[in-house]
Amino acid sequence: MTTGAWQRSALLTHLRTVTRPAHHLLEGALGLLDERLDQDTYKQVLERFYGFWRGWEPQVAALLQDGPLLDPRRRLHLLDADLAVLGSSACAVDALPACPLPLLHDAAEVLGSLYVMEGSTLGGRVIQRNVERHLGFDGGSGCTYFAGYGASTGMMWRLFLARLDEAPATDAERIATCATATFERLACWLPRKPDSDAQSRTMSDAALLHG
């Protein structure tokens, strides 16, 4: 095994271990994999994600200063488009509450937060299929956010891992701390279904919000 491969494996293992308790707070909790999924539930989740991304996306762009990495990963416009399909006006979207952001100071801490949101694209494909099945949307209309990068989702995740692999070992703890903080902030911010606990126990770690 090469040094780079070992470093990536070690960092990913560390991130998954450290963030597991916070991750489990979210796992299966949104109700988007429910067989009784309805449009109101789906719309509420999108609105809350919008409130997070509206502040988070410019925050990470300003701190990381890496357009080639971040520009293809911008997803706020996808939430905007999905909410429009669901009937939300531009004024209604502008009036949505903003999520208090996790505290990030520099590029290393951004990588920890980005690890959470990039990992969510993997589980998002599972959500996409359930939304399509129950609400009749598809990746081209109404479900673009959870469609992630479509057929390129796996490739985009691997490219992010390659960028993460460049982080110095001395930044590992700060990366993990900010990943945990992002999971915790989302757990407090996103709506939760009352019956989600039983569902979450049946899901793998890759099935909902993180891969």
N, C-alpha and C positions, 0 to 999 in steps of 0.2 A: 504494500500500500504506500502511495506517495505521501510526502509530508503534507501537501495541500489537502489530499483526500482525508487524511487522519484529522487535520485541523477542522475541516468542515464537519466531519462526523462527531468530533468531540464537542464543538460549539453547538451543533443542533441538539445533541443529546442533553447538554447542559440547559439549553433554552427550554426544551420540552419538559425536563425535570422540574426546573424552577417555576415555570409558568403553569404547571399542571393543576394546582388547586384553583387558581384564578380562571383557568380555562374551563374547568368543570362547572363553574358558576354559570357559564353561558351555554354549555353543551346541551343542545336539544330544547333550550328554554324559550325560544321565540315562537314556537307553535307553527313554524313554516313547513314542517314535515308531517303535520297533522293530517289525517284523512278527512277531517272536517274543516280544513282550511277555507276561510272565506275572504272576500275582497277587502273588507274593513280591517281585518287583522293584518293582511299583507300590506295595505296602505299605511297603517300605523307604524309598522316596522320600517318601511321605506322612509317615512317622515323622520323617524328618530335617527336612522343612518344619515339622512341628509343633514340633520342638525349637528352631527359629529363631523362629517366630511367638510362642511362649509368652513369650519375654522381649521380643521386638521390639515387639509390639503395645502393651503397656503403656508401654514406654519412649517410643515416639513420641507416644502420647496425652498423657503427662505433659509432654513438652517442647513440643509444638505447641499444646496447649490450644485445639483447634478441633473441638468435637464435631460440628457440622454437616458438616464435611469428612470426619472420620475415622469417625464412628459407622457410616455405611453401608458403609464399607470394611473393617470388621473381618472377619477370615476364620479366626481360630483355631477358632471354633465349627464351621466347615465341615470343617476337618481332623478335629476331634473326632468329628463325625458320620460322616465317611467311614471312619475307622478302626474305629468301632463296627460299621459294615456289614461290614468285613473281619474281624470277630471279636475285635478288641482290647477287653479289659475296661477299665473306668475306672481300675482300679489299674495295669494295664499301661501305659496312656497316661500316667498320672501319673509312672511310673517311667522314662519315656523321657529320654535325656540332653538337656541344654539346650545350645544353641549359644552360644559366647562371642560377645557382640554387638559390632557395629561401634561405635566410640566416637563418640557424638553429644552435642553440647553445647547446641544451641539449635534454634529453629524453622527457621532457614535450612538447617541441616545435616540436619534431619529431611526437608525437601523433597527433598534429594538422594537419601536412602535410599528415600523414598516413591516417587520417580520410577522406581526399579528395580522395586519390588513392584507398582506400578500398571501399569507396562508389561508385567509378566508376565501380567496378565489377558488381554492380546491373544493372546499365544502359547499361553496356557492353553486357548483354545478349540480349537486344533489338537490339543493333547494329549487333550482331552476326546473328540474324535471317534475318536481311535485307541483310547483306553481302552474306549469304548463298543463299538467294532467287535470288539475282541479279548477283552475280559473280560465283556462283557454288562451293564455298568453304564450308568446314564444320569444326567443332571443332577439327577434327583430322588432318587437313592440311590446312594451309593458314589463319586460323581464330582462332588460339589458344589464342591470347592475349585477344580478346574481349569475348571469351568463359569463361574467368575468371577461376573459380574453378568448372565449370560444375555444376553437381547436388549438389555439396557441397557449392555453392556460398552463399546461405542463412545462412548456418551453420557457415561459415567463418566470415561473417559479424557479426553474433551474438557473436562469440568468440572475435572479435575485440571490440565490444561494452562492453563486460565484462572486457576487459583490460582497456579500456578507463574509465570505471566506477571506477577503482582503483586510478585514478588521484586525488590528493588533490584538494579541491575546490579553493585553493589559486592559482592553475595553470590554472584555467579556461580561464582567459583573454589571457594568453600567448598561450594557445592551439588554441583559436579562432583566434588570430592575425596571427598565422602561417598557419592556414587553409586558411584564406583569402589571405595571401601572395602566397600560392601555387596555388589557383584558379587564381589569377591575373597573376602570372608568366606563367601559362599554356595558359591563354587567349591571352597573348602577343606572345607566342611561337608557338602555334598550328595554322595551316592554317585555314582560314575562307572562307566559300562560300558566294559569293555576295548576293545570294537570301535566306540566312539562317534565316534572321530576321522573316519573315512570318512563316517559319516552326517552329521556336523556340517558338512562341506564342501558338502553339497547343500542346506543349509537357508538361508533368507534371514534377515536380522536380526530379522524379526518372528516367526519361526516357532516359537521355543521360549520363551525367558525374557524377551524384551523386545520392545516395539514401537517 
